[in-house]
């Protein structure tokens, strides 16, 4: 629920809105499958847009951003689109309707780029490519972890709910990485390190953003 200024209303809602996600989350979720449709029409299937840690040694930084635009299959892209809707909604609601959509987009892109960079730091010099918006989605997951149950405000990092949810997310991420399987990424490996980096970025960055966008007492 939002107040007249478009900010998240901390008053108890009658019922959580499941299918009324904010426009920024809807647009990104809709864009992902459309981009994949275009990707399938590229001569190289989008391989030139993927990112490999070795690219950084050669001064090619664009892949940190373009890798978010391509995916390994329909299951992969649809899974990420659902993730944007599910976890992007509370983040977008916090940021409101004024400057919020642009801030949300920058936040999403920054989480994805830093997630890829985190992957590169662990696998420095590796030619193994990675692609997909999962790092950005995990940034939204990290941010949402500090919003759900916070009544429209960002929960402290030391809050028991944040700590327990973070442990559960990272445990699940590690298990998936060790198993080496996720829908739509066959043959490309699981960049679980990028997921972890994106999660940490979102978890930390939502703190200062929350102080900027959370409703003041006078708005309640």
N, C-alpha and C positions, 0 to 999 in steps of 0.2 A: 504494500500500500504506500502511496506517495502523498505528500502534502501538496498544496496548491502551487508551490514553487518547484515541484518535480523531484523533491528529495524524499528519501526513504522515511516513512512515517513510523516511529517506534511504538505507536499505540497498538494494542493487541488486535490483530486482524481477525475477522470472522472466519475466513477460510483462505488458505494459501492459494494464490493464483498459479495454476500449473501450466496453462497454455497461453498466458498473456505475458510473454517475455518482452522486455524492453526492446525498442527498435534496433539499437546497436548490436545486441546479441543476435537478433533475428537476421539482420543483414549479413553478418559474418557467417552465421550458420548456413544461410542460403547461398552465399558466395562460394563456399568450399566445394560443394558438388558441381557447381557451374564451372569453376576453375578446373576441376578434374576432367569434366567433359571436354574442355578446350585442350587440356593436357594430352588426352588420348588422340587428339588430331595432330599433335606435333610429330615431326619426323623421327625424333629421338625419344618420343614418349615422355619428355620432360626431364631426361637424365641430365641435360646441361644446366638445369636449374637446381639440382640437388647440391648438397654441401658435403665436402670431405675435409677433415682437419688439415690435410696436406695443402689445401687451397690457401690457408693463411700464410704458410711459409713462402708462397709464391705471390703474395700480395693481393689475392682474390678474396675480398671480403663480402661481395654481393651475395654469395650463397647463404650467409647467415640469415638473410631476409627472404631470398627467393625460394629457399627450401621449404618455407611455410606454405607455399602456393601449390606444391605438387605432392602427390600421395602414391602409395603403392598399390592401390586397388579401391574398388567401391566400398568394400567393408571398412577399410582404413579411413577413408574420407567421411563416410557416414557416421562412424564411431566418433570422430572428432567433431563433426557438426552437432551431434547430440550433446557432446561434452560442452561445447560453447553455449548451447541453450541452457543446459542444466546448471552450469557453474558460472556462466557469464551473467545470468539474470540478476542475482543479488549484487554483483559488482556494479553492473550498469545502473541498477536502481539506486545504489548509494550515490553515484556520481550525478544523477539527475538529468534534466533535459536541456540545460543551457550549454555550458561548455563540456558537460559530461560526455556526450558521444565522442567528441574528438579526443578527450583524455582517455576514454575507454579504448579507443583504437590504438593510441600511442602505447598504452599499458599492455595491450595484447601483443603488439609487434615487439615491444621491448622484452617482454617475457620470452617470446619465441626466439629472438636473436641471442639473448643472453643464455638461453637454454642450449642453443647450438654451440655457443662459445664455450660453455661449461663442458659439453661433450668433447670439444676439440682439445681442451686442456688435459682431459683424461687420456685421450687417444692422439696426442700430438704427433703430427706427421703421417697419420694413417690415411691411405687412399680410399678406405671404405666409405662409400657415400651414405648419407642419411637424408631423409626427406619426410615431410609431413608437418602438420601443425600441432602435434602432440605436446611439444615443449611449451607452446603458447597456451594450450588448453590446461596443462598442469599449472601454469601460472595463475589461471583463473581458479583452478581447484585450490591452490594455496591461499589465494585471496578470500575465496568463499569460506574456507575453513575458519577464518577469523570473523566472518560475518554471520554465519548461521547460528542462531540462538543469541545474537548480540543485541536484538531489539533495534536494529538500524545503526548500531555503532560497532566499531572494530573491537573485538575482544583482545585483551593483552596476550602476548606470546606465552606467558606463563599460566594462562587459564587452563584448567584441567581438561576442558573440552577440546581446546586447541591442541594441547600436547598429545592427548590420546588419539585424536583424529589424524594428526600428523604422523604419529608412529604407525597407525594402521595403513595410511596411504603409502608410506615409504616401504613398509613391509610387503604390501601387495605389489608395488612397483619392482622391488628386488626379486620377488618370487617369479613374476612374469619375465624379468630379465634373465634369470637363471634357467627358466624353462625354455626361453628363446622362442616363444610363439605368441603372436597376437594377430587378430584378423587383418588380412590385407597387406601384411608386411613380409610375406614369405620370400626368402632369398635375400632380404636386406638386413636382417638382424633386428634386434630390439635396442633402441637407443635409450635404455633406462636411465643412463647418466644424464641425458638431456631432460628427461622427465623430472628427475630429482632436482636438477638445477633450476628448471622453470618453476617448480613448486616452491623452492626456497625464495626465489626472486619475488614471486607473487605474495608469499607469506610475509615477507619483510616490507615490500613496497606499499602494500595496502595500509600499513600503519600511518605514514605521513599523508597519504591520500585521504584516509578516513578523517584525519583532523581537518582537512580542507573542506570535505563535502558532508560530513555528518551533521544532522540538524542541531542547531543551538537550542538551549533550553527555552528561549523565547519563541521558537517555532513549534514547540511541542503543544 
